[in-house]
Amino acid sequence: MNFNPKKKTSNIVLLIASFVIVSLILWNTNSFFKKFKEEERYKMEIWATAQTEFLSLPADADPGNLPLKVFQNNTSTPMILVNRDGSMKTNNIPDELSEDTLYLQKKMKQFRSENRPIVMEDKGEHLATLYYGNSEVLNKLKYYPIALLLIIFLFGAVIFFFFKTNKASEQNKLWAGMAKETAHQIGTPLTSLLGWNELLKAEKINKDITREIEKDINRLETITERFSKIGSLPILTPLDIVEETRNAFEYLKLRSSKLIHFTFQSEVGKTTVMLNRSLYHWTIENLVKNGIDAMKGKGNISIEILPMGKYVNILVSDTGQGIPKGNFNTIFNPGFTSKKRGWGLGLSLVKRIVEEYHQGKIKVLSSTKEGTIMQISLRVNH
């Protein structure tokens, strides 16, 4: 793993800067909210003062234009004025609710929690109590920090997804390039081996020797073909999943230790699935070899094919030491491996072959200390 201290430092600086910016925005919003609330309180105190003067005037006195202008200017703040005789007067509350006593009682309780009531007195005599709530603008401003945090979170998620996708794309290109280069490098000596094998045949030596060499050459050709297909869209053809699975399984059975007991069982007959033969065989081989490694070269390997509606399930089982439940998903990540020697690419390639190329699913069906069952699900081609 490469460690870049400069990159790590820049990430920390960026994180701190983002935190500081968000904190400043929230602090500024909170300060603005408090200031706006104070100004609204001041406006209501002026209204209460005008109302006090109005209530303290004799019945036949002229109140003048100033109190009336103050009353008319309040068009946004909801309020309930409770006179000393218990009568109520409302402002900026729907007309159909202004006579509903229960509703007004609930609103008064709400207003009391939002703002301290203003008591109106004249020369020590109680005239009325003013209950008022937050204006519509103030209520909207109250939720502004939450909306801002949500926007910042979504923006951060988009940036994270972009960089993650970009990084994954770069990694995919790198692995595809390495795979194609490996296929190219194998191709040159492989051509030479084909030529040497033909010369050996002409020398009339033991045919069993040249036949075995030819098998190994065919195997190398298969490996080259697999690597060359990584990074490009493979061609899928309708094939019998039972036959293809059995062929891949039997190939490994003949070339594995006698300490491994192989079992193949299918509960379906001929079942056609859109497959790329080379890549599918590679998938089965990877799963079987992983099972053999988990059993340390001794135990039981079995494959079972089961019908599942529009899908067919291929179960690959071993009697190895099992996989911790916390690793059920991470084992498919590139680079993850429990082996002392290994690149951790086998299962990540298997997942890509099954899910991206064949539009199927692969998962750890179950795993205990007695063994593991891997499940591949592929759509049946009707």
C-alpha positions as CSV (number, residue, x, y, z in Angstrom):
1,M,0.0,0.0,0.0
2,N,1.4,3.4,-1.0
3,F,1.4,6.1,1.7
4,N,1.4,9.7,0.6
5,P,1.8,12.0,3.6
6,K,1.2,15.1,1.5
7,K,-2.1,13.7,0.3
8,K,-3.1,12.8,3.8
9,T,-2.2,16.2,5.1
10,S,-4.2,18.0,2.3
11,N,-7.2,15.8,3.1
12,I,-7.0,16.7,6.8
13,V,-6.7,20.4,5.9
14,L,-9.7,20.2,3.6
15,L,-11.7,18.4,6.2
16,I,-10.9,21.1,8.9
17,A,-11.6,23.9,6.4
18,S,-14.9,22.4,5.6
19,F,-15.8,22.0,9.2
20,V,-14.8,25.7,9.9
21,I,-16.8,27.0,7.0
22,V,-19.9,25.0,8.0
23,S,-19.5,26.2,11.6
24,L,-19.2,29.8,10.6
25,I,-22.3,29.6,8.4
26,L,-24.3,28.0,11.2
27,W,-23.0,30.5,13.7
28,N,-23.9,33.4,11.4
29,T,-27.4,32.0,10.8
30,N,-28.0,31.5,14.5
31,S,-26.8,35.1,15.2
32,F,-29.1,36.4,12.4
33,F,-32.0,34.4,13.8
34,K,-31.5,35.9,17.3
35,K,-31.2,39.4,16.0
36,F,-34.3,39.0,13.9
37,K,-36.1,37.6,16.9
38,E,-35.0,40.6,19.1
39,E,-36.2,43.0,16.4
40,E,-39.6,41.2,16.3
41,R,-39.8,41.4,20.1
42,Y,-39.0,45.2,19.9
43,K,-41.8,45.6,17.3
44,M,-44.3,43.8,19.5
45,E,-43.3,45.9,22.5
46,I,-44.0,49.0,20.4
47,W,-47.4,47.5,19.5
48,A,-48.1,46.7,23.1
49,T,-47.2,50.3,24.1
50,A,-49.6,51.7,21.5
51,Q,-52.3,49.3,22.7
52,T,-51.7,50.3,26.3
53,E,-52.2,53.9,25.4
54,F,-55.2,53.1,23.4
55,L,-56.8,51.1,26.2
56,S,-56.0,53.8,28.8
57,L,-57.7,56.6,26.8
58,P,-61.2,57.7,27.8
59,A,-64.0,56.4,25.6
60,D,-64.6,59.7,23.9
61,A,-60.9,60.6,23.3
62,D,-59.3,60.7,19.9
63,P,-56.5,58.1,19.8
64,G,-54.7,59.9,17.0
65,N,-53.0,58.4,13.9
66,L,-49.9,56.9,15.5
67,P,-51.5,54.0,17.4
68,L,-53.6,53.1,14.4
69,K,-50.5,53.1,12.1
70,V,-48.7,50.8,14.6
71,F,-51.7,48.4,14.7
72,Q,-51.9,48.3,10.9
73,N,-48.2,47.7,10.4
74,N,-48.3,44.3,12.0
75,T,-49.3,42.0,9.2
76,S,-47.1,39.0,9.8
77,T,-46.8,38.2,13.5
78,P,-49.7,36.1,14.9
79,M,-50.9,37.3,18.3
80,I,-53.7,36.9,20.9
81,L,-54.5,39.8,23.2
82,V,-56.2,38.7,26.4
83,N,-57.9,41.6,28.2
84,R,-58.4,41.8,31.9
85,D,-62.0,40.8,31.6
86,G,-60.9,37.6,29.8
87,S,-62.0,38.6,26.3
88,M,-59.7,37.8,23.5
89,K,-58.7,39.7,20.4
90,T,-56.6,38.1,17.6
91,N,-54.5,39.3,14.8
92,N,-53.0,37.4,11.8
93,I,-54.9,34.3,12.8
94,P,-57.5,32.8,10.4
95,D,-61.0,34.4,10.9
96,E,-62.6,31.0,11.1
97,L,-60.4,30.0,14.1
98,S,-60.5,33.4,15.9
99,E,-63.6,32.4,17.8
100,D,-62.5,28.8,18.7
101,T,-61.6,29.0,22.4
102,L,-59.8,25.6,22.5
103,Y,-57.7,26.5,19.4
104,L,-56.8,29.9,20.9
105,Q,-55.8,28.2,24.2
106,K,-53.5,25.8,22.4
107,K,-52.0,28.7,20.4
108,M,-51.4,30.7,23.6
109,K,-49.5,27.8,25.0
110,Q,-47.5,27.5,21.8
111,F,-46.8,31.3,21.8
112,R,-45.7,31.2,25.4
113,S,-43.1,28.6,24.5
114,E,-41.8,30.7,21.6
115,N,-41.8,34.1,23.2
116,R,-42.3,35.6,26.7
117,P,-45.8,37.2,26.9
118,I,-45.9,41.0,27.2
119,V,-47.9,42.3,30.2
120,M,-49.6,45.7,29.6
121,E,-50.2,47.9,32.6
122,D,-51.2,51.5,33.1
123,K,-50.2,53.1,36.5
124,G,-49.8,49.7,38.0
125,E,-53.2,48.5,36.8
126,H,-53.2,45.4,34.7
127,L,-54.9,46.0,31.3
128,A,-54.1,43.0,29.1
129,T,-51.5,40.3,28.2
130,L,-50.1,39.9,24.7
131,Y,-49.2,36.4,23.5
132,Y,-47.4,36.3,20.2
133,G,-45.7,33.7,18.0
134,N,-43.0,33.7,15.5
135,S,-43.7,35.2,12.2
136,E,-43.7,33.1,9.0
137,V,-40.3,34.4,8.0
138,L,-38.8,33.6,11.4
139,N,-40.2,30.1,11.3
140,K,-38.7,29.5,7.9
141,L,-35.4,30.9,9.1
142,K,-35.4,28.5,12.0
143,Y,-35.2,25.6,9.6
144,Y,-32.6,27.2,7.4
145,P,-29.6,25.6,9.2
146,I,-31.2,22.1,8.8
147,A,-31.8,22.7,5.1
148,L,-28.2,24.1,4.8
149,L,-26.8,21.0,6.5
150,L,-28.8,18.7,4.2
151,I,-27.6,20.6,1.1
152,I,-24.0,20.4,2.4
153,F,-24.4,16.7,3.1
154,L,-25.9,16.0,-0.4
155,F,-23.1,18.0,-2.0
156,G,-20.5,16.1,0.0
157,A,-22.1,12.8,-0.9
158,V,-22.0,13.7,-4.6
159,I,-18.3,14.7,-4.4
160,F,-17.5,11.5,-2.5
161,F,-19.4,9.4,-5.0
162,F,-17.7,11.1,-7.9
163,F,-14.2,10.6,-6.5
164,K,-15.0,7.0,-5.5
165,T,-16.4,6.2,-9.0
166,N,-13.4,7.9,-10.6
167,K,-11.0,6.0,-8.4
168,A,-12.8,2.7,-9.2
169,S,-12.7,3.5,-12.9
170,E,-8.9,4.1,-12.7
171,Q,-8.4,0.9,-10.8
172,N,-10.5,-1.0,-13.3
173,K,-8.4,0.4,-16.2
174,L,-5.2,-0.5,-14.4
175,W,-6.3,-4.1,-13.7
176,A,-7.7,-4.5,-17.3
177,G,-4.4,-3.1,-18.7
178,M,-2.3,-5.5,-16.6
179,A,-4.5,-8.5,-17.6
180,K,-4.3,-7.7,-21.3
181,E,-0.5,-7.2,-21.0
182,T,-0.2,-10.6,-19.2
183,A,-2.2,-12.2,-22.0
184,H,0.1,-10.6,-24.5
185,Q,3.2,-11.7,-22.7
186,I,2.0,-15.3,-22.4
187,G,1.0,-15.4,-26.1
188,T,4.6,-15.1,-27.4
189,P,6.1,-18.2,-25.6
190,L,2.8,-20.0,-26.2
191,T,3.2,-19.8,-29.9
192,S,6.7,-21.1,-29.6
193,L,5.6,-24.0,-27.5
194,L,3.0,-25.0,-30.1
195,G,5.8,-25.1,-32.7
196,W,8.2,-27.1,-30.5
197,N,5.4,-29.6,-29.7
198,E,4.8,-30.1,-33.5
199,L,8.5,-30.8,-33.9
200,L,8.4,-33.4,-31.1
201,K,5.5,-35.1,-32.8
202,A,7.5,-35.3,-36.0
203,E,10.3,-37.0,-34.0
204,K,8.0,-39.9,-33.3
205,I,8.6,-39.9,-29.6
206,N,6.1,-41.3,-27.0
207,K,2.7,-39.8,-28.0
208,D,1.6,-39.6,-24.3
209,I,4.3,-37.0,-23.8
210,T,3.2,-34.8,-26.6
211,R,-0.5,-35.3,-25.7
212,E,0.2,-34.1,-22.1
213,I,2.2,-31.2,-23.4
214,E,-0.7,-30.3,-25.7
215,K,-3.1,-30.4,-22.8
216,D,-1.0,-27.9,-20.9
217,I,-0.7,-25.7,-24.0
218,N,-4.5,-25.7,-24.3
219,R,-4.7,-24.8,-20.7
220,L,-2.4,-21.8,-21.3
221,E,-4.5,-20.8,-24.2
222,T,-7.6,-20.8,-22.0
223,I,-5.8,-18.7,-19.4
224,T,-4.6,-16.2,-22.1
225,E,-8.2,-16.0,-23.4
226,R,-9.5,-15.2,-20.0
227,F,-7.0,-12.5,-19.3
228,S,-7.5,-10.9,-22.7
229,K,-11.3,-10.6,-22.0
230,I,-10.9,-8.6,-18.8
231,G,-11.9,-5.0,-19.4
232,S,-13.9,-5.8,-22.6
233,L,-17.5,-6.9,-23.0
234,P,-17.5,-10.7,-23.4
235,I,-19.7,-12.5,-25.9
236,L,-22.5,-14.5,-24.2
237,T,-24.0,-17.6,-25.9
238,P,-26.8,-19.9,-24.8
239,L,-25.2,-22.8,-23.0
240,D,-26.4,-25.7,-20.8
241,I,-25.4,-24.5,-17.2
242,V,-25.4,-28.1,-15.9
243,E,-23.0,-29.4,-18.6
244,E,-20.7,-26.3,-18.3
245,T,-20.5,-26.5,-14.5
246,R,-19.8,-30.3,-14.6
247,N,-17.1,-29.8,-17.2
248,A,-15.3,-27.1,-15.1
249,F,-15.8,-29.2,-12.0
250,E,-14.5,-32.4,-13.6
251,Y,-11.4,-30.7,-14.9
252,L,-10.4,-29.6,-11.4
253,K,-11.3,-33.0,-10.0
254,L,-8.8,-34.8,-12.3
255,R,-6.0,-32.4,-11.4
256,S,-6.5,-32.2,-7.6
257,S,-5.2,-34.2,-4.7
258,K,-6.8,-37.5,-3.8
259,L,-7.4,-36.1,-0.3
260,I,-10.2,-34.0,-1.8
261,H,-13.5,-35.7,-2.2
262,F,-15.6,-34.2,-5.0
263,T,-19.4,-34.4,-5.3
264,F,-21.6,-33.0,-8.1
265,Q,-25.4,-33.0,-8.0
266,S,-28.1,-31.3,-10.1
267,E,-31.8,-31.1,-9.4
268,V,-32.4,-29.7,-12.9
269,G,-32.0,-31.2,-16.3
270,K,-30.6,-29.3,-19.3
271,T,-31.0,-25.6,-18.5
272,T,-29.9,-22.9,-20.9
273,V,-28.2,-19.8,-19.6
274,M,-26.5,-17.0,-21.4
275,L,-22.8,-17.7,-20.7
276,N,-19.3,-16.9,-21.6
277,R,-17.8,-20.4,-21.3
278,S,-14.2,-19.3,-20.6
279,L,-15.1,-16.8,-17.9
280,Y,-17.8,-19.0,-16.3
281,H,-15.3,-21.9,-16.0
282,W,-12.8,-19.5,-14.4
283,T,-15.5,-18.5,-11.9
284,I,-16.1,-22.2,-10.9
285,E,-12.3,-22.9,-10.7
286,N,-11.8,-19.8,-8.4
287,L,-14.5,-20.9,-6.0
288,V,-13.4,-24.5,-5.9
289,K,-9.7,-23.5,-5.4
290,N,-10.7,-21.1,-2.6
291,G,-12.6,-24.0,-1.0
292,I,-9.6,-26.3,-1.3
293,D,-7.3,-23.6,0.2
294,A,-9.8,-23.1,3.1
295,M,-9.7,-26.9,3.8
296,K,-5.8,-26.9,3.6
297,G,-5.9,-29.5,0.9
298,K,-8.1,-32.1,2.6
299,G,-11.9,-32.3,2.8
300,N,-15.1,-32.3,0.7
301,I,-15.9,-30.1,-2.2
302,S,-19.4,-30.3,-3.7
303,I,-21.4,-28.4,-6.3
304,E,-25.2,-28.5,-6.3
305,I,-27.5,-26.9,-9.0
306,L,-31.0,-26.0,-7.9
307,P,-34.0,-24.3,-9.6
308,M,-35.1,-21.0,-8.3
309,G,-38.0,-19.6,-10.4
310,K,-36.6,-17.6,-13.3
311,Y,-33.1,-18.3,-11.9
312,V,-30.9,-21.2,-11.4
313,N,-28.6,-21.4,-8.3
314,I,-25.2,-23.0,-8.3
315,L,-24.0,-23.8,-4.8
316,V,-20.2,-24.4,-4.2
317,S,-19.6,-26.0,-0.8
318,D,-16.4,-26.8,1.1
319,T,-15.6,-28.2,4.6
320,G,-13.1,-25.5,5.4
321,Q,-12.7,-23.3,8.5
322,G,-15.4,-20.8,7.4
323,I,-15.6,-17.1,6.9
324,P,-16.3,-14.6,9.7
325,K,-19.8,-13.1,9.2
326,G,-18.3,-9.6,9.1
327,N,-16.3,-10.5,6.0
328,F,-19.2,-11.9,3.9
329,N,-19.2,-8.7,1.7
330,T,-15.6,-7.6,2.1
331,I,-14.2,-10.8,0.7
332,F,-15.3,-9.6,-2.8
333,N,-13.3,-6.3,-2.4
334,P,-10.1,-6.1,-4.5
335,G,-7.1,-6.7,-2.4
336,F,-8.9,-8.6,0.4
337,T,-7.2,-11.9,1.2
338,S,-6.8,-14.1,4.2
339,K,-3.8,-15.9,2.7
340,K,-0.2,-15.1,3.5
341,R,0.5,-15.1,-0.2
342,G,-2.1,-13.7,-2.6
343,W,-3.2,-10.6,-4.3
344,G,-6.9,-10.8,-3.2
345,L,-8.2,-10.5,-6.8
346,G,-9.8,-13.9,-7.3
347,L,-13.2,-13.3,-5.7
348,S,-13.4,-9.7,-6.9
349,L,-12.9,-11.0,-10.5
350,V,-15.6,-13.7,-9.8
351,K,-18.0,-11.0,-8.6
352,R,-17.4,-8.9,-11.7
353,I,-17.8,-11.9,-14.0
354,V,-21.0,-13.0,-12.4
355,E,-22.7,-9.6,-11.7
356,E,-21.4,-7.3,-14.4
357,Y,-20.8,-9.7,-17.3
358,H,-23.6,-12.2,-16.7
359,Q,-26.1,-10.0,-14.8
360,G,-26.3,-12.5,-12.0
361,K,-25.7,-12.5,-8.3
362,I,-23.0,-14.1,-6.0
363,K,-23.0,-14.2,-2.2
364,V,-21.9,-16.2,0.8
365,L,-25.0,-18.2,1.5
366,S,-23.7,-19.5,4.8
367,S,-20.5,-20.1,6.6
368,T,-19.6,-21.8,9.9
369,K,-16.5,-23.5,11.3
370,E,-17.8,-26.7,9.5
371,G,-17.6,-25.1,6.0
372,T,-18.8,-22.4,3.6
373,I,-21.5,-22.4,0.9
374,M,-21.1,-19.9,-2.0
375,Q,-24.1,-19.2,-4.2
376,I,-24.2,-18.0,-7.8
377,S,-27.6,-17.1,-9.2
378,L,-28.1,-16.8,-13.0
379,R,-31.2,-16.0,-15.0
380,V,-32.5,-18.9,-17.1
381,N,-32.7,-18.3,-20.8
382,H,-36.2,-19.3,-21.9
